[in-house]
Amino acid sequence: MNNSQYGKVAVLMGGCSAERAVSLDSGAEVLAALLNEGVNAHAVDTAKVALAVLQDYDRAFIVLHGRGGEDGTIQGALELMDVPYTGSGVTGSALGMDKVRTKLLWKGVGLPTPDFCLVTDDNVSDIAASLGLPFMMKPAEEGSSLGMTKVELAQEAMPAWTCAREYNSPVIAEAWVEGQEYTAAVLGREVLPLIKLATPHTFYDYKAKYQSDTTEYLCPCGLAPDQEKMLQELSLQAFDQIGGKGWGRVDFMLDADGQPWLLEINTVPGMTSHSLVPMAAKVSGRTFEQLVIEILATSFQ
C-alpha cells in the first residue's frame, strides 16, 4: 500500500462552530482510515493551532462542519497558502452554507425547493399567514439540524425564532413538505445510492442524526430504478448549480405526489458512525477507507 503521492496531510477537524463535537468525531474516523491506508496524516484542530502551521502540509482533508470550515473561510485561507484541499472551493462552500442564497439560486434556475422567507422582528408574526402551517424555522447558516423547529401553531413562531437566533445566524422560515426525506451523496461525478430516512421524531433533527437508535436508514431506498436515477440526476444538478465539487450531500423531500423538493446542500458532510455518506458508499461497494481515499484524491482538482 503506497499512498505517498499525497504527502503530509492535515486532517482539519474541530473548529469553533456549533458542530465542533460532530467534526471531532468525523475527523477521528477519517484520520484512522487514512493511517490504515498508509497516508502520512495528522490531526489538526483548527481551534487550537494557528493557521500558519498548515503551510507545513502538502494538502488538507477538510472535515470541519459548519461555519469556519464549510463556508469558504478555511478554503480561502488554504488557497492563500497554496495548500490543496478536499471538496468544494470558496464560492461553492460559501453558497452551500447559506440556505437563503442556495434556495434563491435553485429557484432562479427552476429547480424545485419549498417556499421560504427570511424572518425578522417585523414579519415573524405574519409567517403563518404567508407560508401556511406548519412550517420549519431554522438558522440559515447552520448545519446538523441545529436550532430547527417545526411550527404547527401561529403562537409557536416567536419561540421558534428565538431558538434559531441563538446560533448567531439569519433565520429562515420554510414551507413544510409532508412526505419522505431522502439524501443523495455525491462523490466526484457519481451520485451514490439514495438513502431514505425514517425517524419517529417530528423531523430528522440533531438527536435523530447523531444520538438516536430508532432512526432507520433505508439503502437501497426502495424507489423504482428509473425514479431513483431521476432523483440522482436532480441532486447532481442542484450540487453543480451552487458550485459544489469533489464530494457532498444533497437533502430533499419527496411528497405524496412524487414531487421532489430540494432542502439544502452539505459540502462537508458528516463522516461519523451515524453518517450518511459512508453508508451510501458501503452500499455502492466501497469500504470506508476507499471512500476516504477517493475524497482525498479530490485535493488534486
C-alpha positions in Angstrom: 0.0 0.0 0.0 1.7 3.2 -1.2 -0.2 6.5 -0.9 3.0 8.6 -0.7 1.7 10.8 -3.5 -0.5 12.7 -1.0 2.5 13.8 1.1 1.9 15.1 4.5 -1.9 15.5 5.1 -3.6 17.7 7.6 -7.0 16.4 8.7 -8.8 19.6 9.7 -11.3 19.0 12.4 -13.0 20.5 15.5 -13.0 24.2 14.9 -15.3 26.7 16.7 -18.7 26.1 15.2 -21.7 24.7 16.9 -20.9 21.4 15.1 -17.5 21.1 16.8 -18.3 17.8 18.6 -19.5 16.1 15.4 -16.5 17.4 13.5 -14.1 15.9 16.1 -15.9 12.5 15.7 -15.7 12.8 11.9 -12.1 13.8 11.9 -11.1 10.9 14.2 -12.8 8.4 11.8 -11.1 10.0 8.7 -7.7 10.1 10.4 -7.8 6.4 11.4 -8.8 5.4 7.8 -6.1 7.4 6.2 -3.5 6.0 8.6 -4.8 2.5 7.8 -4.2 3.3 4.1 -0.6 4.3 4.7 -1.2 8.1 4.4 1.1 10.4 6.4 -1.9 12.0 8.0 -2.1 14.2 11.1 -5.0 15.6 13.2 -5.2 19.4 13.2 -7.9 21.0 15.4 -8.2 24.5 13.9 -9.5 25.9 17.2 -6.2 25.1 18.9 -3.5 26.0 16.4 -2.5 29.0 14.3 -3.5 28.5 10.7 0.1 29.3 9.7 1.1 25.7 10.7 -0.9 24.4 7.6 1.9 25.7 5.4 3.9 22.7 6.7 1.5 20.3 5.0 1.2 19.1 1.4 -2.6 19.1 1.4 -5.6 19.3 3.7 -8.5 16.9 4.2 -11.3 19.2 5.5 -13.7 17.6 8.0 -14.8 20.9 9.6 -18.6 21.1 9.8 -20.4 24.4 9.9 -19.1 28.0 9.9 -15.4 28.4 9.7 -14.9 25.2 7.8 -17.8 24.6 5.5 -18.5 28.2 4.5 -15.4 29.1 2.3 -13.4 30.6 5.2 -10.8 27.8 5.6 -10.9 27.2 1.9 -9.8 30.8 1.2 -7.1 30.6 3.8 -5.7 27.4 2.3 -5.7 29.0 -1.2 -3.7 31.9 0.1 -1.2 29.5 1.5 -1.3 27.4 -1.8 -2.2 24.3 0.2 -4.5 21.9 -1.9 -7.7 20.8 -0.1 -10.6 18.4 -0.4 -14.1 19.3 -1.6 -15.7 22.5 -2.8 -13.9 25.7 -3.3 -14.5 29.1 -1.8 -17.7 30.0 -3.8 -19.3 26.6 -3.6 -18.7 26.3 0.1 -20.0 29.8 0.8 -23.1 29.3 -1.2 -23.8 25.8 0.1 -23.6 27.0 3.7 -26.0 29.9 3.0 -29.5 28.3 2.8 -31.1 31.6 1.6 -28.8 32.1 -1.4 -28.8 28.3 -2.2 -32.6 28.4 -2.4 -32.6 31.7 -4.4 -30.2 30.2 -6.9 -32.2 27.0 -7.2 -35.4 29.0 -7.7 -33.6 31.1 -10.3 -32.7 28.1 -12.4 -36.1 26.4 -12.0 -35.2 23.7 -9.5 -37.9 22.7 -7.0 -37.4 24.0 -3.4 -40.1 24.9 -0.8 -41.2 28.5 -0.5 -39.4 30.4 2.2 -38.8 33.8 3.7 -36.2 35.5 5.9 -37.5 36.1 9.4 -37.2 39.5 11.1 -38.7 41.3 14.0 -41.1 42.9 11.6 -42.5 39.7 9.9 -42.2 36.9 12.5 -45.9 37.2 13.4 -47.0 37.1 9.8 -45.2 34.0 8.6 -48.1 31.6 9.3 -50.4 33.7 7.0 -47.8 33.9 4.2 -46.4 30.3 4.3 -49.2 28.5 5.9 -49.0 26.0 8.7 -47.0 24.0 9.6 -43.6 25.5 8.6 -40.0 25.0 9.5 -37.9 27.6 11.3 -34.2 27.3 11.2 -30.9 29.2 11.2 -29.9 30.0 7.6 -26.2 29.3 8.2 -26.1 26.3 10.4 -26.0 22.6 9.9 -26.8 19.3 11.7 -30.4 20.5 12.1 -29.3 22.7 15.0 -31.8 25.3 16.0 -34.6 23.9 13.9 -38.3 23.9 15.0 -41.4 22.7 13.3 -44.0 25.4 13.9 -47.6 24.0 13.9 -49.4 26.8 15.6 -49.1 30.6 14.9 -48.2 31.3 18.5 -45.2 29.0 18.3 -43.4 31.2 15.7 -41.9 33.6 18.3 -40.3 30.9 20.5 -39.0 29.1 17.4 -37.5 32.3 16.1 -35.8 32.9 19.5 -34.4 29.4 19.4 -33.0 29.8 15.9 -31.5 33.2 16.6 -29.3 31.7 19.4 -27.0 30.4 16.6 -26.0 34.0 15.6 -27.3 33.4 12.1 -30.0 34.9 9.9 -33.2 32.9 10.3 -35.3 31.3 7.6 -38.8 30.0 7.6 -39.6 27.3 5.1 -42.9 25.8 4.0 -43.4 22.4 5.4 -43.4 19.5 2.9 -45.3 16.4 4.0 -43.6 13.3 2.7 -40.4 11.2 2.9 -36.9 12.5 3.4 -34.0 11.3 1.2 -30.4 12.2 0.9 -28.0 11.9 -2.1 -24.3 11.6 -1.5 -22.1 13.0 -4.3 -18.7 11.6 -4.9 -16.9 13.1 -7.9 -19.4 13.0 -10.7 -21.1 9.9 -9.2 -24.3 10.1 -7.1 -24.2 7.2 -4.7 -27.4 5.1 -3.9 -30.1 7.3 -2.3 -30.9 6.8 1.4 -34.4 7.1 2.7 -34.6 8.4 6.3 -37.3 7.3 8.7 -37.5 8.6 12.3 -40.2 8.7 15.0 -39.0 12.2 15.7 -41.0 15.1 14.3 -38.3 15.5 11.7 -34.7 14.4 11.2 -33.2 16.6 14.0 -29.9 16.5 15.7 -30.8 13.7 18.1 -32.2 11.6 15.3 -29.0 12.2 13.3 -26.4 11.5 16.0 -27.9 10.1 19.1 -30.9 8.0 18.4 -31.0 4.3 17.8 -34.6 4.5 16.4 -33.7 6.3 13.2 -34.0 4.0 10.2 -31.7 4.4 7.1 -33.0 2.5 4.1 -30.4 2.0 1.4 -31.4 0.7 -1.2 -34.1 3.3 -0.7 -37.0 1.3 -2.2 -37.7 3.6 -5.2 -38.1 2.3 -8.7 -34.8 2.4 -10.5 -35.9 5.0 -13.1 -37.2 7.3 -10.3 -34.1 6.9 -8.3 -32.0 7.7 -11.3 -34.0 10.9 -12.0 -33.6 12.0 -8.4 -29.9 11.3 -8.5 -29.6 13.5 -11.6 -31.6 16.3 -9.9 -29.3 16.1 -6.9 -26.2 16.4 -9.1 -27.7 19.3 -10.9 -28.5 21.0 -7.6 -24.9 20.4 -6.4 -23.4 21.7 -9.6 -25.6 24.9 -9.5 -24.0 26.0 -6.2 -20.5 25.3 -7.5 -20.1 22.1 -5.4 -17.0 20.0 -6.2 -15.4 16.8 -5.1 -18.0 15.4 -2.6 -21.0 16.5 -0.7 -24.6 15.7 0.1 -28.0 16.9 -1.2 -31.0 16.6 1.1 -34.6 16.6 -0.3 -38.2 15.6 0.3 -40.5 13.5 -1.8 -44.1 14.5 -1.3 -47.2 12.2 -1.7 -47.4 13.1 -5.4 -43.8 12.0 -6.1 -42.7 15.7 -6.4 -39.1 16.3 -5.1 -38.3 19.4 -3.1 -34.7 20.3 -2.5 -33.9 21.3 1.0 -30.2 22.0 1.4 -26.6 21.2 0.5 -23.8 19.9 2.7 -20.3 20.5 1.2 -18.5 18.8 4.2 -21.0 16.0 5.3 -20.5 14.0 8.5 -18.1 11.1 8.5 -19.2 9.5 11.9 -20.6 6.1 12.5 -24.1 7.5 12.1 -23.2 9.5 8.9 -24.9 9.0 5.6 -22.2 9.4 3.0 -20.2 6.4 4.4 -23.5 4.4 4.5 -24.2 5.1 0.8 -20.6 4.4 -0.1 -20.8 1.0 1.6 -23.9 0.1 -0.5 -22.0 1.2 -3.6 -19.3 -1.4 -2.8 -16.7 0.9 -1.1 -15.1 0.4 2.2 -14.8 3.5 4.5 -11.0 3.5 3.7 -11.7 3.5 -0.1 -14.2 6.4 0.4 -11.7 8.5 2.3 -9.0 7.9 -0.3 -11.4 9.0 -3.1 -12.3 12.1 -1.2 -8.6 12.9 -0.5 -8.0 12.5 -4.3 -10.3 15.5 -4.9 -7.5 17.7 -3.4 -5.7 17.2 -6.8 -8.5 19.1 -8.6 
